[in-house]
Amino acid sequence: MVELGRVDMYINVALLSAFMAAPRQGHLEAIYYIYGYLKSHNRSDVVFDSSYVNWKSEDFPTYDWVDFYPDTGEDIPSNMPKARRTPVQMNIFVDANHAGNLINHRTQTGISMYLNRAPIVWYSKTQKTLESSTFGSEFVALRIATEMVKGLRYKLRMMAAPLDEPANVLVDNDTVVKNSTIPPSTLR
């Protein structure tokens, strides 16, 4: 159901899937709840909007990282086909619920990736590490999202889809944003 576009129930299905090997009491009721939700929301549709998101430039300040990483750049494949059509905009939303699992205190990572306004990738998975702070959980989620962005950018380039700008990655933790975008920032 999730792969057919029911993004609204992805987190519930992902959390319940963790118990497929050894289901316990209460899991069957949770499945009934999911099916009840589907029955009462059977007219839900995923709409693919191809228009651009008009972000304000002040929402995404730029910083100079050349002093720290002088010879870096995006790896552009040498055998990349010539880009066709109109450029696409990548928008990524990242979040983590620190110690959301009350049994083992693991964090659930949630990532939604959009091309323009169309959702193309949704990801929800329990983190493999056990973080002691919200900052650590959010930073792990951002690292996972960064790897996914790199893979998607490569895939789009190899499918001759032009990318108009760097990906817009939005995280709700201000400390993670400052620590990952401002070069001289330090943790306090």
Secondary structure, 3 states (H helix, E strand, C coil): CCCCCCHHHHHHHHHHHCCCCCCCCCHHHHHHHHHHHHHHCCCCCCCCCCCCCCCCHHHCCCCCCCCCCCCCCCCCCCCCCCCCCCCECEEEEEEEECCCCCCCCCCEEEEEEEECCEEEEEEEEECCCCCCCHHHHHHHHHHHHHHHHHHHHHHHHHCCCCECCCCEEEECCHHHHHHHHCCCCCCC
